Amino acid sequence: MVVCGDDGLAHRLAAELRGVYGEQVTLVVPPSRRAVQQPVVGRARAASAALLDRVRVVSAAVNRTGAAGTPPGTPERVLEAGEPTEAVLAEAGVERAAALALVYDDDETNIRAALTARRLNPRLRLVLRLYNRRLGQHIEELLDQAAALAGGGESAGDASTTVLSDADTAAPALAATALAGTGKVVQTDGLLLRAVERRPPRPGEVADPGLCTLALLSATSNDPAGADGSEGSGEQGPRLLPDAAAVAGATGRGTVVLEQVSYSGPPLPAGRAGVPPFASLFSRRLRWSLAGLTGCVIALALALTVVTGDHPLRATYVTLLDLFAINEPALNDSTGRQVLQLLSGLMGLLLLPVLLAAVLEALGTFRTASALRKPPRGLGGHLVLLGLGKIGTRVLTRLRELDIPVVCVESDPEARGLATARRLRVPVVLGDVTQEGVLEAAKIHRAHALLALTSADTTNLEAVLYARSVRPDLRVVLRLYDDDFATAVYRTLRAAHPQALTRSRSVSHLAAPAFAGAMMGRQILGAIPVERRVLLFAAVEVAGHPQLEGRTVGEAFRPGAWRVLALDTAAPGERRQDLASDAPGDENRTSSDLVWDLPETYVLRSGDRVVLAATRRGLAELLGRRRAADAGG
């Protein structure tokens, strides 16, 4: 396996492939002097890790134990290169590699390297990190077509191309963590899985298991000094995919249950940016003024009909002529007609300023439609989102899809997410969150939760600490780069504010399992965080997996490893390549193709494809390449 990248995702992915899948990995990273600067709090640790990595390159031939937690015989080779050029990729062994992951932060760098790698090895499995989803679809089709042509028009086997986005992978988990009710949602373009975190049942109550129980929360989740919910928490930590006996015997533990699974259909097209709805063109006061004047005109027309005996349509026409002062004076008419003409003229004088105000308000509305909105007065119960970079933008979009009120805070007036916030008409506060008064402008004292998603650990931590000084019970979610630092912050904040919910999340920690699964030849549909662990969802062909093929659904369930959730009943030729794609014709797919309430006695056949939940190590065992290696001799 070859991994090329310039940030924490590359290191995390390499560690995932080594420690979980037991693969040999070559890691290509920029030289230390040109690498992206790590956050201050993790810089010393990152520097020491980089030094150990360089030493490991020299000692890989004699050191068979590898890094901590790495199986013997799976050392890591590290190459330092500024750009993934053809020479660098050749030196990394792309011609002989099974898969290549290009996870640079720049989309153009990944595309250029992917084209080069496909030319060097047409049968190479490619995994690209791209933020631009539409471009990613075209690149995926182009590279797959190139692989097919290189194979003489035949199927290129494992030479597939998968385009992923760490922002898209992590955004649903980050958004769900901050929502009320601790709902956790995995939503792709074709699949919707909704899980709910439930508190321990009271004595005498029976907890609702939902469709199935995905996890048991830590026994010390309510203890500030207890386990932090990571993989090293032991028996007190969370238990993923427990069996019925474990669920029945887990008294006093909260649960994460699968509440709903369904086909969500293709996403709705985005509305036109910058065009506000008609009702928002005029203020409420102006609309009432126009309605009052319209009522007066109708009343004058009816009065004219009574006085003159004219038809109502003619009376309305004459009233409008009088209103706009273009009718002849009623000198020889009755007194009633003359009074009505004077009243109509008075209404015309009152109409002029109202029409002028309407024009000015409409122009102002169109002008401000392209400007950033400010938080309205009296706003409360909203989410405050810090940072509108790649991750923040995706989280913002997800929150607005769920109709959650959001106020964004961004220091860079040229941030990529400002256009999205403007299109979604989300209030934005421009300013440095570390400066006094910025969080107050975002109404933090009346907010429901704070999501600190900037790229700087110190900024996120400072914002959370200040917000907690204003609202000690505020729900906070931090994005932190360094895992050890994140654990320390999590424990300290939980101990200092036991009555408030605190969560720390690493984007690379949430995204790395999806990239690793794609390198092993499977598309990870999504990930749900369970405290500081991750539960994955994947679509798997039953054929070639003895743990599934020929077994019943109940027999295929392995507690703590994987569990079958659904069956894809579509014909093999009509199945989507993966449930998260945007292939043409998917809009005709219905939820009837996916069977969620599988009986325990259903026997899985070789032609079936299933959606399953799995732990990282369980999925590694299920998708491992050891069977292929054994079959090859």
N, C-alpha and C positions, 0 to 999 in steps of 0.2 A: 504494500500500500504506500502511495506517495501523497503527502499532504503539503500544500504550498499556501502560505498565508503570512500576514503581517500583524496579527493581533492575537488576543487571547483565545479566539475560537480555534485557530490552528493548533495551539498547544493542547487545548482541551480535547480536540478531535483526535490528535495523535495519542493522547493518554487513554481515550476511550477505546481506540482500536487495539492498543497494546494490552491494557489492563482488563478489558471486558471481553474482547473478541480473540485475544491472544495472537494478533497479527504482527508480522514484521513491518515496520514503518520507517520510511525515509521522510524526514521533516525538512522542508526548505523554508527558511526564514531570512529576512533582511539582516545585514550585518548590524552589530550592536550599535554602532554610531549612527545608523540610518533607520533603525527600527523605530516604530511609533513609541513615543515616551509613555511609560506606564504611569498610572496614578501614583501620587506621592506615597500613599500608605503602603503600596505593594511593590515599590521600586526596588528596595533592597532584596526582597525575596525573589523578584523576577530576575534580578541581576545574578544572584547566586544560582538560580535554576538554570539560567543561560550558560553560566560557567560550567556547571555540572554536565549540561548537554554537550558542550564542546569537548569535555574530557571523555564523555561516553563514546564519542565518535572514534577516538583513538583506542579506547579500551574495549570496544564492542567485540573484537575478535576473541578476547580472552575472558571477558566478563559474561558469563552465561546466566546470570541472575537478573540482569537488567535493573530497572528502577524498582522502587518499592511497590509491591503488589503486582509486578509484571511476571508472568510465567517464565521459567527458564527457557532459553533459546529464542527469545523474542526481543533482542536489543533494538534500540532506536538509533538511527543514523541521522545526523543533523548536518545539513549543508547551509552555508550562509551565502546568499546571493541577493543583489539589489532588485533584479527583475527576473521573472521566470522565462528566460530566453530559451531558444532551442538547445544551446549548449548546456545550459543548466538542467533542463528537463532530461536530456540524454544522460548527463552525469548522475542524475537521480534514479536512473534506471526505468524510465517510462516505457521503453520498448519491451521490457520484461514484466512490468507491473500488471497487477490484476485490476487496479482501480486508481484513479487520480482525483483528489479533491482540490479545487482551486477556491480558496476562501479569502482572497484579498478583499480589502474594504472597497476597492475601486472596481466597478463593473467592467470597464474597458480592459483593465489588466487581466481579469479572469477570462474574458472573451478571447483576447489575443492569445493567451496561453492555451486555451482549449482548442483553438484552431490548429495551433502548432502541435499539440499533443495528439490530436486526431490524425494528423499527417504522419507522425512518428509511429503510432500504433493504432491502426484502424479498429482493432478489437478491444481497445481499452474502455473500461467503464468510467465515465466522467460524471463528476458531481460538481456543479458550479454554484457559487453564491452570487446571486444577482438581486438587486433591490427592485429594478424595473421588471415588473411581472410580464407585461406585454412583450417586451424585448426578449425576456427569457423563454417564452413560448416559441418564438421564431427561431432563436438560437438552438433550442432543443430539437426542433424539427430539422434544422439545417445539419446539425452534427450527426443525428441519427441517419439522415439520408446519405451523408458522406460515408458513414460506416457501412451502410448497405451497398453502396456503389463499390467501395473498396473490396467487399466480399463477393463481387461478381453478381450483384443483384439479389443474393440470398440473404437470409437473416444473419445478422452479425452476432447472434448468441448473446453473450453478456455485454456486448459493446453498446450499452444503453447510455443515454444522457439524461441526467436528472438535474433540474434547476430548482434550487431552494433559496429561501430568504430567511436569515436568522431573525429578522424583524417580524416576518409573518408567523414564524414558528413560536416565538416567545410572546407576541402581543396578546393572544387570547388568554394565556396563563397570567400575564401581568394584569390584564384588565379584570379577569375574574377574581384575582386576589383582593382587589380593592372594592369589589361590589358588596352591597349589603346582602346578608344571608349566606355569604361564603360560597356562592354558586361557582362551579368550575365548568367552563364550556370549551369544547374542542369543535370548531366549525371550519370545515373546508368547503369548497364549492359544491361538494356532493354529499357531505356527511355532517350530521349534527349530533354530538354526544354531550349530554348535560348531566353533570354529577353535582351532588349536593353534600356539603359537610354538615353532619348532624351531631348534636350534642348527646352525651350519654343519657339513656332513658332513666326516668325517675323510678324509684321502687314501685313495683306493681305494673309498670308500663312495658309494652313490647315495642321495640324500635321497628319502624317500617323499613324493610330491607330494600325497597325499590325493586328494580329489575334484578340487581345483584349487588353484593357488597364488594367494592373495589379495594378498600383499605380500612384498617383499624388505626386510629390515631394514637399518638404516644400516650402511655399511661400517665405521664407527667406533663402533659400538654398544658395543664392549668397551674403547674408549679413553676414559679420563676427560676428556681435553682435546678430544675429538672433537665432531662435530656433535650437536646436541641432539635431532634427529629431527623438527624442525618443518618447515613448508613452505619456510622460508628456508635450509635446510641444503644446497641445491644437489644436485649429483650424488652427494655422499656421504650424503645423507639417505635415508629410506625411499622405496621406489618401490611405489606402489599399483597393483594389477591389471596386473602385467607379462605380456608374452607369453612364449611358450615359448623363444624365442631369448634373451631377457633373463634368464630363469631359468637356462638352461643356461650362460650366460656369467658369471653372478654367483657367482664363487668366493669363498669365505670369508665369505659373508653368510648370516645366519639368515633363515628364511622364516616366514610365517604362512600356513598351509594350511587349507582347509575340510575338516574331518574328517567331519562328519556333518550332514545336514539331514533333518528329519522333521517330521511333524505330532505335536504333543505332547498334543493333546486339551484339553478344558476343565480348569481348575484344580480340584483336590479341595476340597470344602468344609472350612472350618476347624473344628477340634474345639471342643467347648464349653470356654469359659474357666473356670478355677477348679475343675475337676473332675479330680483326679489319677487315674491308673490304679490299679486295686485293689491291684496288687502293691506300690505305693509307700505304701500306708496303714500298713504295719507294717515295722519294721526287720528285718534279716536275723536278728539274735539272737532277736528275739521269735518270728519264724516257726519257727526251730529249736526253741524252747521249746515252742510249741504242737504241733509235730510229735512231740516226745519224749513229751509227756503223752498225746497220742492213741495213740502206740504202746504206752504203759503200760496204757491202758484196754483196748486190744485184747488185750494179753497177759493181763490179769486176767480178761477175759471167757472167753478160751480155757481158762485154768486152772480157772475155775469150772465150765466145761462138763465138764472131765475129772474134777473132784472130785465133782460132784453128778449128773452124767449128764444134765443138762438140755439142751434144744435151744439151739444157739448164740444164736438171737435172744432167747430168754428169759434166757439167761445174761448177754447184753449189757445187757438191760433191768435186771436185778437189780444188775449192777455199777454202772450209772449211778445207780440209787437209793442204793446205798451211797456212791457218790462225792459225791452232793449231800446226804448225811446225812438222807434222808427214808425210809429203810427200817427195818423192825423189827430190833432187835438179835438176832443169831443165837445166843441163849443155849443152846438145846437142840440145836443142830446140831453137826456134827462139828468137830474141831479145824481141819481144813483149811479148812472154810467160814468159821470164825471168823477165821482168819488172813487170808484173802482179804478179808473185810469190813474188818478193820483197815487193810490196805494200801490198799483203795479209799478209806477215810476220809482216810488220809494223802495220797493223790493229790488228794483234794478240797481239802485245806488248801493244797497247792502250787498248785492251779489258781486259787485266788482272786487272789493277786497277779499272776499272768500275765494273767488277764482284765482286771484293773484297769489293768495296763500297756497292754494292747491298746486299751482305751477311750481312755486318755489319749493314746496315740500317734496314734490315728485323729483325735481332735479337734485335736491339734497339726498333723497333716498338712493337714487342711482349713483350719486357720487360716493356715498358711504358704503354702498354695496361692495365696492372694491377696497374699502378700508377695513381696518380691524375694529371689531366691536369692543366696547368696554364692559366690564361686569355691571349688570344693572343693579339698581338699589333694591335692597330687600332680598337679594339672592341668598339662599341657604340650602343645606343638604346636598351640595354639589361636590364634585371631585376637583381637586387642584392638581394639575399635571405640570410638572417641571421638566422642560426640555422638549423641543420639537425637532429633534434629529430623526434618524431613520426609525429608531424604536418608538420614540414618542409619537411620531406621526401615525404609525400603524396602530398603536394603542388608542390614540384619539379617534381614529376611524372606527375601531371596534366599539368603543364606548358610545359613540353617536349612533351606531347601528342598533345598540340596545336602548337608545333614547335616554341615556344617562346625562344629566347636566354637567358640563365641564367648564372650568376656567383654566386657561393655559398661561404659563409664565415662561418667557423666552428672552434671553439676553442679546441674541444675535438678530438684528433686523433683517438679515438675509437668509435666515434659516429656511430649510426646504419645507418644513411643516407649516409655515405661515400661510402659504397658498391654500393648503387643505383647510386650515382653520377659517380662512376667509370664505372659502366655498361652503363650508358647513355652518357658517355664521356663529362660530364659537368665540366667546369673549377671550381676549388675549391681553395680558399685561406685559409690556416690553420693559425689561429692566433686569439688573443683576439680582438674583434671589438672595445673595448674601448681604445686600444693602437693606438698610432699615426702611420699612414702609412698603416694600414690594409685595411681600406675602399678605400684608394687611389690605393692599389694593385688590388682591385676589379673594378677599373675604375669607381668609383662612379661619377666622374665629367662628364662622358659621358653616364651615365645610364638613362634609361627612368623612372624607379621607384625603390623604396626600400621597401622590405617586411621584417620587423623586427619580427621574429617568435620565438625567444628564450623563455625560460621559466621564465626569470627574467624581471620584468617590468622595473627596472632601466637600465638594459643593452639595452633594446629596445628603451627606451626614450633617453638615451645618444647617441645611434647610430643615431637616427633620428635628434636630435638637431645638432650633428656634421655634418651630411649629408646636412642639410638645411643651415648650415654655408658655405658649399662648393657650393651647388646648391640651391639657395632660391626658385626656381620654381620646385624642384623635387617632384614628386608624391610619397607619403609615406603611408604605411599601417602598423599599429602597432597592435601587439597582447598584450593586457593588461588584467590583472586578475581582478582588482577592477573596478566595473562599475562607481562609483563616480569619481575615479581618471581618468578613461578613458574619462569621459565627460569633466572634467576640462582640460585635456591635449588637447582634440579635439577642445574645444572652444579657448584655448590659441593659439594653432598652427594655427588655421584658422584665428584668428585675426591678428597674427603676419605675416602670409604669405597668404594674401587673394587671391593672384594670383595662388597659388599652391593647388592641391587637397590633402586633409588630411582625412584619415579614420582610426578609431580605432575599433578593433574587439576583441570580447571575444569568445574563442573556446567553452567554456561551454554555453555561450548565444546562439550560433549557434546550438550546439548539443543537448541541453536539450529538446527542443520541439520534436525532433525525438525520444528520449528515452521515454518521457512522452507519446507520441502517441502510441508507442509500448506497454507500460504498459496498455494502455486503449484498446489494442487489434487491433491496426492498424499500418501498416508499413508506415512510412513517407518516401516518395521517395527522398525528398531533401528540401533544404531551400535556399531562395534567400534573401540576406539582402537588405533592402530598407532604406538607411541612417542608423539609429540606431534601426530599427524595422526589423521583420523577417516575410516573407511570406512563408507558407508551401505548399507542394504538397503531396497528399496522394491518394491511391487507395481505394475506398469505395464501399461495396456492397449496392445496393439501398434498398434491403429488410430490413425491420425493422427500416427504417428512414422515418417517416412521412413527414419530411421536403423535401424529394426527391421523394418518391414513389407516383406514380399517378399524379405527376405534370409535366408540360412541363419544358424544359430547362430554358426558360425565367422566369417561375414562381418559379423555384427552386433557382434562383440566388438571394442571399441576400446581398445587398451592404454592404461592411465593414465586412463581415463574411465569405462567401464562394461563389465559382463560379465553375460550371461544365465546364471542358475544353475538355474532350474526353470521348468516350464510348468504352469499351472493348467488341468487337463483337464475341470473341471466345466462343465456347460452354463451359458451366460451368465445365464439366469434363476435358476440355483441357486447362483451365486457369492456369497460373502460380500462385503459392501461393502468391507471391508478385512480382512486376515488377522489383525488385532489386535483385532477387535471381539468382543463377547459376544452376538451376535444369537441369538435363540431358534432352536433346531434345530441349532446348530453341533455339538452333542455327537454327531450322527449322521454328521458328516463324517469321512472316513478319509484316511489318507495316500495312498491310491490316486488321489485327485484331483490330487495334485501329483507330477509326473514330474521326478526330479532328474538322472537320467543321460541327458540329451538328447544325441543324436548331433550332431556338428558339421554334418551335412548336412541337418538338419531345417529346413524353410522356415517362417518365422514368418508366420502369416496375420493378417488384420485382426481376426478374432474371438478371437484368443488373448490371454491375459493371462500375463505372465511375472514371476518374481521375479528381480531383478537386484541385483548389487553395483555401487556407483558411488562415485566421488569426489564431493566437494561441487561442484566446477566441472563435472564430467561430468554430474551429475544436473541442474545448472542449464541446461546446454546442451540436454539431452534434454527437459526440462520447460519450457523458456523460452517466453514468450508472444510472441516475435517473429513466429512463424508466424501466430498469431491476429491480431496487429496488421497484418501484411501482407495477410492475407485480408480484413480489414475496411476496407482502403483506404489 
